[in-house]
Amino acid sequence: MYSKEEAQQLKREFWIDFAEKYTRKWVLYDTKIKDFSFKFYVDNKKAQVLIDMEHRNQDIRISYFEKLEALKIILEEEFIKDLVFEKNFVLENGKIISRIWVEKLGVSVSNKKYWDEIFDFLNEKMHALEMFFLEYDEFIKAI
């Protein structure tokens, strides 16, 4: 078991190694849509690639979600399978957002033997979501 400081250092090392393996600029927060972002997440049980829609105005947030939901068949057939769509996802702090994600279970950021597998998963899935977004961003932005 790692101390809190050791766990934080290991996570820092993980992200540094990931950035060195995949040296490219990700879209992430640079979507040109307010409170609409792509995110990476890893812990000791899973790795995830997420699209978070966090707009304070619920109607706007749901409009973005429904735009993506309307493209679900295209998204899954041409870009990425096994996505989870949740219109009202509750964060730990109680905030309600809309989230779409794909995950890989059975991997751990604390075990370096999984790192390459996680890196490849994160790269492949985020690249697919970005390619989808770049192709359909004008449609998504037009709410």
N, C-alpha and C positions, 0 to 999 in steps of 0.2 A: 504494500500500500504506500502510495506517495503522500508526502506532506502537501499542503496547499501550495506552497512555494515551488516544490518540485513538479507538481502537476501543471502549474502555470508555465514553468520553464519548458517542460516537455511540449506543451501546446504551442508555445512560441517557436520552438525548434521545428515542430511539425509544419507550421505555416511558412517558415523560412525555407525549409526543404521543398515544400510544394511550389513556392514561388521560384525557386532555383530550377526545378524540373520543368515547370511550365512558365517560361518567361514571356508572358504576354500581358497586355492590358485587358482586363475584363470589363464588361459594361457595368455590372453591379449597380451602383447608385446613379450612374450617368445615363439615365433613360430619357431625360427631358420630360418626365412626367412626375409631378409632385407626389411624393410619398409612395412611389412605385419602384421597387428595387428587386434585384437578384441577389441572393445570398448563399454562402456556403455555411454548413453547420456540421460539426463532428463532436461526438462524445464517446463514451466507453461502450456504447451499444450499437451505434449507427452513424452513417454519414448521409447528409441530405444536401440537395440543391433545391433552393426555394425561390418562388416569386412571391413577394409580400406586397399587398396593397393596404396601406395604412392611413389613407386620407381621413381626416377628422369628420368630413361630411360623409355620412353613411351612404347617401344616394350616389355620390360620385364614386366612392369605394366600390359599391355594388355594381355600378355601371361598368367600371373597368373589369371587374370579375366576370360579369356576364358577357363582355366582349370576348374575353379569353375562353369562356365556356362555349360560346358560339363557334369558336375555332377548334374545339376539342378534337374532333375527328381528324382534321388536317394535322393538328399538332401531334396526335398519337400515331397517325399513319405515316407521316413524313419525317418527323423529327425525334420524338421520344415517347416511349411506351410507359405504362404503369404509373402514370401521374395520379396524384390524389388532389381533388378539388374540394376546398372547404370555404364556403361563402362567409361563415361566421366562426372563425378560429379564435379561441380565447388564449391569449398569452398568459404567462405566469403572473404578470402584474394585473391581470383582469381586463386589459385592453382587448377590444374585439377588432380583428383585422380580417381580411380575406387572404387566403394562402393557397398556393398550388405548389406541390412538391413531389419529388421522387426520392426514394431512400434505398440505401443498402444496409441491411441488417447483418448482425454478426461480425462486425468489425469494431476495433477499439483504437482510439487515438493514443491510448496509453501503452499500446503494444506495437513496437516498431515493425514487427513482422507483417502487420497489416498496412503499413503506410503506402507502399507502392500500389496496392490494390485500391486504397482509398483515393490516392492521387489520381489514378487512372479513371476511377468512377467520377470524381468531381470534375475533372477536365472534360470527359466525354459528355456528361449530362449538361454541364453549364454551356459548353460549346453548342450543343443542340438547341438549348433554350435561347441562346443569343442569336443563332441563325434564324430561328423562328421569329424572334422579336424584330430583328432587322428587316425581315421580309414583310411583316404585318404591322409594324409600328404606326404607320399612318392611320390604319383602320382602328387600332387600339386607342390612339390618342384622340380620335374624333368622337368625343362624347358630348 
